[in-house]
Amino acid sequence: MSTAYVVVTVLAAAWVAFSALSVFIRARWVVEPLASYGVPRSWWPWLGAAKAAGAAGLLAGLIVPAIGVAAGIGLVLYFTGAVVTVIRARSFSHIPFPLLYLAPVVGAMALGFAA
């Protein structure tokens, strides 16, 4: 296990956990776009929980690699779905935001597979 893999994984998990926390505390910069994209309010806690579980899974993957792989795949699917949601809402200027969360997860997975 390389130092780069550990650092990128911990940073990715922290970044995704921040995103989950932002949903849980209903930060305006998160929930206003969700509402404008048409995401039902009843989904918001589940979306936050999915991100929190993914962040925890990335960290657990440092000990049990299969959990990290599953968490990484789940987060890639989650943030890909977020990109699709933004595109369907025609909020093209918002596309970079889910990509900013997707990139470190992909980086952690790539470093994990390279090790």
N, C-alpha and C positions, 0 to 999 in steps of 0.2 A: 504494500500500500504506500503510494507516494505521498510526499508532503503536499504537493500541488492538489492531488485528489482530495485530501482531507480538508485543506483550506477552502477549496472551491465548493465542496459539499457543505461545509458548515456555513459558508456565506450564502449559498443558495437556500439552505434550510432557513436561515435567519430572514432572508429577503421574502421568502414565501410565507413564513410565520408573520412577518410584518403585514403582509397583504391580508392574511386571515384576520389578524387583530383589527385591521382597518375596517373590515366588514362587520366584525362583532361589535365594535364601538360605533358603527354607522358613521364613519368619517364622511363628511360632505363630498370630498373629492372622489370618493368611491361610490357612494350610494346614489348621488345625482346622476352619474352616467348610467349606472345599472337601471335606474328608473327610466331614463330616456331611451335605453335600448329595448325596453319592454320586458325586462326580467322581473317576474312577480316577486313581491316582497316576501312571500312565504318561502321562497327558495334561498333567500340571502343567508339564513343561518346554516343551511345545508352546504352552500357554496363555501362559506367560511370554515365549516367543519372539514370539508374535503381538502381545503388548502392546509389546514392545521394538521390533518392526518398525513398529508403528503410531506410536510416539513418534518414531522416526527419520524416518518418512514425513511426519509433521507438520512437522518442522524442514526437511526437504528441500523441502516445499511452499512454503516462503518463497522458494525460488529457482526451483523448477519447480512452478507451481500445480497441475498435473494430478496430481502425486504426492501433494500435500497433500490434494486432494479424495479420491483413492483411499484414502489412509490414514484420513482422517476417516470415510469411509463404512465402511471395515473396522472401525474402532473403535466406531462407533455400532452396527453389527451385533454386535460382540463384547460390548459392555456391555448391549445389549438381550437377548442370549442369557444373560448373567449374571443379569439380572433374572428372566427366565423360569426359569432354574435355581433361583434362590432361592424363587420362588413355588411351583414344583413340589415343592420340598423342604419346603414349608409353614413356612419360616423368615421369616415376614412382617416381623418386626422388623429383619431384615437387608436389606430392600429398599433403604433409603437408601444403603447402601454402594456398590453399583455405579452408582447415580445420581450420586454425588459425583464419580465419574470420567467419567461420560457428559456431565455438564453443561458442563464447560469445553471438551470436544471440540466439542459442538454450538455453543457460543459462538464458538469459533475459526472453525468453518465458516460460521456466520452472518455474522461480521464479514468473512470472506474473500469471500463472495458479495456482500456489500453494497459492497465496495470497487470 
